[in-house]
Amino acid sequence: MIYYKNILFLIVTLLLAGGAFYQSGCASAESTTGKLAFQQQDYIKAEAELKKGLAIDNKDAEGWYMLGYSQVELGKLDEAKESFGKSLSISNAYSDAMKSYWVEKFNAGAREFQNGIAAEEKKDKAGAKTHYEDALKYFTASSVIMPDSLRSLSAIGESYLALGMQDKAVETFKGIAAKSNNPKDAERVAQVLFESGLNMMSMQNFESAERMFNAILNIPTLQKNNVYYETSAYNQALALAKIGEGMRSKDENSDYKAKFAESLNLLKPLTQNLTSKELEPKIWELLVSVYASLGMNDEAQDALKKKESFKK
């Protein structure tokens, strides 16, 4: 795996090197100076001179590309996004270079994220936090280069999760869901959200998990017989039950039954016309607990019998 990553990095480096040449043509002195500075990786000078050159000739796709690249390196991400967009609006000549740059930033973020995981395993919380913060910066930069990349947005969401920024994570993943406009895209978004929801469940962060699975159910074009819809409905019901259990253990007089009632409302439709038959025993097992917690003992007994029937 390490060998593969090194090869990928080499390929990306070569692609970027190949894209560094430019055609001077009738470029202004400012543009020429800016592009030379860009080749020398003097991004401060490159940005300043390219801006001057583009004020003279705003149809220079290469100039806008180099300006966007320089602005990313300088941390001026909002401006970079606009510059890349202008380059593409003029010509697709530098789209491959942008993709290569995206790969570079995304892979850098992935390495930092992996370093964060390694630091966590060593109980180095401070080190993990630093790595996750760096990963977030790289992933955010990649999203500026290719704004429509679901992988970038997903990685940003995962970084927020790793940093404990749950609200930011949910906001990011909802943004992914909003980009879905057809069933195939909806399923892809649902998969991303679903994996993140499972991560939250494994961390016993049931409140965030419940919101994540609920976001999946509210993707407009995700069909109800889709496996991610059904499994998300079950997992949201499970998360609500877990929240209810937590409320009950802390205070018997709390409104914990409301959470079990919400869970029941999600589970009942799943007992009919279920596509994923593998999920059926789990649904009835959860129903036993939910009915019992709501004091619906007859229903709990019926659910138990249904659950046991799957063992035959």
C-alpha positions in Angstrom: 0.0 0.0 0.0 2.9 2.4 0.8 4.4 1.6 -2.6 1.2 2.4 -4.3 0.9 5.8 -2.5 4.5 6.7 -3.5 3.8 5.8 -7.1 0.6 7.9 -7.1 2.5 10.9 -5.6 5.2 10.6 -8.3 2.6 10.5 -11.0 0.9 13.6 -9.6 4.2 15.4 -9.3 5.0 14.7 -12.9 1.6 15.9 -14.0 2.1 19.2 -12.1 5.6 19.6 -13.5 4.3 19.1 -17.0 1.6 21.7 -16.4 4.1 24.3 -15.3 5.1 25.4 -18.8 3.2 28.3 -20.4 2.8 30.1 -23.6 4.0 33.6 -23.4 2.3 34.7 -26.6 1.4 38.4 -26.4 1.1 38.4 -22.6 1.6 41.6 -20.7 4.8 42.2 -18.9 2.9 41.8 -15.6 1.5 38.4 -16.7 4.9 37.2 -17.8 6.5 38.3 -14.5 3.7 36.6 -12.6 4.0 33.3 -14.5 7.8 33.3 -14.0 7.2 33.9 -10.3 4.7 31.0 -10.3 7.3 28.6 -11.8 9.7 29.7 -9.1 7.0 29.0 -6.5 7.0 32.6 -5.3 3.3 32.7 -4.9 3.1 36.0 -3.2 4.8 37.7 -6.2 2.9 35.5 -8.6 -0.5 36.5 -7.1 0.4 40.2 -7.2 1.7 40.3 -10.8 -1.0 37.9 -12.2 -3.7 40.2 -10.8 -2.1 43.1 -12.6 -1.8 41.1 -15.8 -5.4 39.8 -15.6 -6.7 43.3 -15.2 -5.2 44.0 -18.7 -6.3 40.6 -20.2 -9.0 38.9 -18.3 -9.4 36.1 -20.9 -6.1 34.4 -20.0 -7.2 31.0 -18.8 -3.7 30.0 -17.8 -3.3 33.2 -15.8 -6.5 32.6 -13.9 -5.4 29.0 -13.2 -2.0 30.1 -11.9 -3.6 32.8 -9.8 -6.0 30.3 -8.2 -3.2 27.9 -7.5 -1.1 30.7 -5.9 -4.1 31.8 -3.8 -4.7 28.3 -2.5 -1.0 28.1 -1.5 -1.5 31.5 0.3 -4.6 30.3 2.1 -6.9 32.6 0.2 -9.4 29.9 -0.6 -12.5 32.0 -1.5 -10.5 34.0 -4.0 -8.9 30.8 -5.4 -12.3 29.3 -6.0 -13.4 32.3 -8.0 -10.1 32.3 -10.0 -10.4 28.6 -10.9 -14.0 29.2 -11.9 -12.9 32.0 -14.3 -10.2 29.8 -15.8 -12.7 27.1 -16.6 -15.3 29.6 -17.9 -12.7 30.6 -20.5 -11.3 27.2 -21.4 -11.0 23.6 -20.2 -7.3 23.7 -21.1 -6.2 23.6 -17.5 -8.9 21.3 -16.1 -6.5 18.3 -16.0 -4.0 20.4 -14.2 -6.7 21.3 -11.7 -7.6 17.6 -11.2 -3.9 16.8 -10.6 -3.7 19.7 -8.0 -6.9 18.3 -6.4 -5.3 14.8 -6.1 -2.2 16.4 -4.5 -4.2 18.2 -1.9 -6.7 15.4 -1.3 -3.9 12.8 -0.8 -2.1 15.2 1.6 -5.2 15.4 3.6 -5.7 11.7 3.6 -2.1 11.2 4.9 -2.7 13.7 7.7 -6.0 12.0 8.6 -4.2 8.6 8.8 -1.5 10.2 10.9 -4.3 11.5 13.2 -5.7 8.0 13.6 -2.2 6.7 14.4 -1.8 9.3 17.0 -5.1 8.5 18.6 -4.1 4.8 18.8 -1.0 6.0 20.7 -3.3 8.0 23.0 -1.7 11.2 21.7 -4.8 13.4 21.7 -2.9 16.7 21.1 -1.0 15.2 18.2 -4.2 13.7 16.7 -5.9 17.0 16.9 -3.1 18.7 15.0 -3.1 16.1 12.3 -6.9 16.3 11.9 -6.8 20.1 11.7 -4.1 19.8 9.0 -6.2 17.2 7.2 -9.2 19.6 7.3 -7.1 22.4 5.7 -6.0 20.1 2.8 -9.4 18.7 2.2 -10.9 22.2 2.3 -8.3 23.3 -0.3 -9.2 20.3 -2.5 -12.9 21.3 -2.3 -12.0 24.8 -3.6 -10.1 23.3 -6.6 -13.0 20.9 -7.4 -16.2 22.3 -5.7 -18.4 19.5 -7.0 -16.2 16.7 -5.5 -18.3 14.7 -3.0 -15.1 13.0 -1.9 -13.7 16.3 -0.7 -16.9 17.2 1.1 -17.2 13.8 2.7 -13.6 14.1 3.9 -14.2 17.5 5.3 -17.2 16.0 7.2 -15.1 13.1 8.5 -12.5 15.6 9.7 -15.1 17.6 11.5 -16.2 14.4 13.2 -12.7 13.5 14.2 -12.3 16.9 15.7 -15.5 16.5 17.7 -17.2 19.3 15.7 -20.5 17.4 15.3 -22.7 20.3 14.1 -20.2 21.3 11.4 -20.1 17.6 10.3 -23.9 17.4 10.1 -24.0 20.7 8.2 -21.4 19.4 5.7 -23.1 16.1 5.1 -26.5 17.8 4.6 -24.7 19.9 2.0 -23.7 16.7 0.3 -27.4 15.5 0.4 -28.5 18.8 -1.2 -26.3 18.1 -4.2 -28.2 15.0 -5.0 -30.7 15.4 -7.9 -31.2 11.9 -9.2 -31.6 8.4 -7.6 -28.0 7.3 -8.4 -26.5 10.4 -6.9 -28.9 10.1 -3.9 -27.6 6.6 -3.2 -24.0 7.7 -3.4 -24.7 10.5 -0.9 -26.7 8.2 1.3 -23.7 5.8 1.4 -21.4 8.6 2.5 -23.8 9.7 5.2 -24.5 6.1 6.2 -20.9 5.3 6.8 -20.5 8.4 8.9 -23.6 7.5 10.9 -22.2 4.1 11.7 -19.0 5.8 12.8 -21.0 7.9 15.2 -22.8 4.8 16.5 -19.5 3.1 17.2 -18.4 6.1 19.2 -21.8 5.9 21.1 -22.6 9.4 19.9 -26.2 8.5 19.4 -27.6 12.0 19.1 -25.4 12.9 16.2 -26.0 9.4 14.6 -29.7 10.0 14.8 -29.4 13.3 13.0 -27.2 11.7 10.3 -29.6 8.8 9.6 -32.5 11.3 9.6 -30.6 13.3 7.0 -30.5 10.2 4.8 -34.3 9.7 5.1 -34.8 13.3 4.0 -32.8 13.0 0.7 -35.6 13.9 -1.7 -34.7 11.5 -4.5 -33.7 8.5 -2.4 -36.3 5.8 -2.9 -37.9 4.2 0.1 -37.1 0.7 -1.0 -33.4 1.5 -1.3 -31.2 -0.5 1.1 -29.7 2.7 2.5 -33.1 4.1 3.2 -34.3 1.0 5.0 -31.1 0.4 6.9 -30.9 4.1 7.9 -34.5 4.0 9.2 -33.6 1.0 11.3 -30.4 2.6 12.6 -32.2 5.9 13.4 -34.7 3.9 15.3 -31.9 2.1 17.2 -30.2 5.4 17.9 -33.4 6.9 19.3 -33.9 3.8 21.5 -30.3 4.2 22.8 -31.0 7.8 23.6 -34.2 6.8 25.4 -32.3 4.2 27.4 -29.7 6.8 28.4 -32.4 9.2 29.5 -34.2 6.5 31.5 -31.0 5.4 33.3 -30.3 9.0 34.3 -33.8 9.9 35.4 -36.8 7.5 35.5 -39.1 10.5 35.5 -37.7 11.9 32.2 -39.6 11.9 29.0 -37.6 8.9 27.7 -40.8 7.3 26.3 -41.0 10.0 23.7 -37.8 8.7 22.1 -39.1 5.1 22.1 -42.3 6.3 20.5 -40.3 8.0 17.7 -38.3 4.8 17.3 -41.6 2.8 17.0 -42.9 5.2 14.3 -39.8 4.4 12.2 -39.9 0.6 12.8 -43.6 -0.1 12.1 -43.4 0.8 8.3 -40.3 -1.5 8.1 -42.3 -4.5 9.1 -44.2 -4.3 5.8 -42.8 -4.6 2.3 -39.2 -4.8 3.5 -36.6 -5.2 0.6 -33.7 -6.1 2.9 -34.8 -9.5 4.4 -31.5 -9.7 6.3 -32.6 -6.7 8.3 -36.0 -8.2 9.4 -34.8 -10.2 12.4 -33.0 -7.1 13.8 -36.1 -5.0 13.4 -38.3 -7.4 15.4 -35.5 -7.7 18.0 -35.5 -4.0 18.5 -39.3 -3.9 18.5 -39.3 -6.2 21.5 -37.3 -3.7 23.5 -39.2 -0.7 22.2 -42.6 -2.1 23.0 -41.5 -3.2 26.4 -40.1 0.3 27.2 -43.5 1.8 26.2 -45.4 -0.7 28.4 -47.0 -2.4 25.4 -46.4 -5.9 26.8 -48.7 -7.8 24.5 -47.1 -6.3 21.5 -43.7 -7.0 22.9 -44.6 -10.7 23.3 -45.8 -10.8 19.7 -42.6 -9.2 18.5 -40.6 -11.7 20.5 -42.5 -14.6 18.8 -41.8 -13.1 15.4 -38.2 -12.7 16.3 -37.9 -16.3 17.4 -39.5 -17.5 14.2 -36.5 -16.4 12.2 -34.3 -18.9 14.1 -36.3 -21.9 12.6 
